[in-house]
Amino acid sequence: MIPIPGNRQCVGQAGWLFFATREAAENHLYPGERARAEDTAPEAGLIRELRRAMADAHPDRGGTTEQFIQARRRYQAVLRPAQG
C-alpha cells in the first residue's frame, strides 16, 4: 500500500491509497471476503451436480416423475439453510 503524499482529502475509509495489485486493494477493502467465498465454493459444485441430476431425471428427458421429484427434493434440501 502506498499513501499519496501531500495534503489530500480522504474519501471513504480507505482514503487516497494506491495498491500494487487489484488483489491487494480488494484484500484491504473487503477483509474476510476471500474466506467466505472459499467456504461456499465446495457447495457450488454440489448444487451444479444436483441441478444436472434434476435435469436428467425430468420426464421430458427420459426420466420419470418420481425420479424428478426425488432429485428436486435433494436439491431443495441443500438450498435450505440449516435449521437448528
C-alpha positions in Angstrom: 0.0 0.0 0.0 1.4 3.4 -1.0 -0.1 6.5 0.6 -0.3 9.5 -1.7 1.9 12.3 -0.4 0.6 15.8 0.1 -2.4 17.3 1.8 -5.2 15.3 0.1 -8.7 15.0 1.5 -9.6 11.4 2.3 -12.5 9.8 0.6 -14.2 7.0 2.4 -12.5 4.6 4.8 -9.5 3.7 2.5 -8.6 7.3 1.7 -6.3 8.0 -1.2 -4.2 4.9 -1.5 -2.6 3.1 -4.3 -2.1 -0.7 -4.3 0.4 -2.7 -6.3 -2.3 -5.1 -7.5 -6.0 -5.3 -7.6 -5.9 -8.3 -5.3 -4.1 -6.2 -2.7 -6.7 -3.5 -2.9 -9.6 -6.0 -2.6 -8.0 -7.7 0.4 -7.6 -4.2 2.1 -11.1 -3.0 1.3 -13.0 -6.3 1.8 -11.3 -8.3 4.6 -12.8 -11.7 5.0 -14.4 -11.9 1.6 -12.0 -14.5 0.3 -12.6 -16.8 3.3 -16.4 -16.5 2.8 -16.0 -17.3 -0.9 -13.9 -20.3 -0.2 -16.4 -21.6 2.3 -19.2 -21.5 -0.4 -17.1 -22.9 -3.3 -17.5 -26.6 -2.4 -21.2 -26.2 -2.1 -21.4 -24.6 -5.6 -20.1 -27.9 -7.2 -22.7 -29.9 -5.3 -25.5 -27.6 -6.4 -24.3 -27.9 -10.0 -24.4 -31.7 -9.7 -27.9 -31.7 -8.2 -29.2 -29.4 -11.0 -27.8 -31.7 -13.6 -29.4 -34.7 -11.8 -32.7 -32.9 -11.7 -32.5 -32.1 -15.4 -31.6 -35.8 -16.3 -34.5 -37.1 -14.2 -37.0 -34.8 -15.9 -39.8 -36.6 -17.7 -39.1 -34.6 -20.9 -35.6 -36.0 -20.9 -36.5 -39.7 -20.4 -36.8 -39.7 -16.6 -39.9 -40.5 -14.5 -42.0 -38.2 -12.4 -40.9 -39.9 -9.2 -37.2 -39.6 -10.2 -37.6 -35.9 -10.8 -39.5 -35.3 -7.6 -36.7 -37.1 -5.6 -34.0 -35.2 -7.4 -35.8 -31.9 -6.7 -36.2 -32.7 -3.0 -32.5 -33.3 -2.7 -31.8 -30.0 -4.5 -34.1 -28.1 -2.3 -32.7 -29.7 0.9 -29.3 -28.4 0.0 -30.6 -24.9 -0.7 -32.5 -24.6 2.6 -30.5 -23.1 5.4 -29.8 -25.4 8.3 -32.4 -25.0 10.9 -31.3 -25.6 14.4 
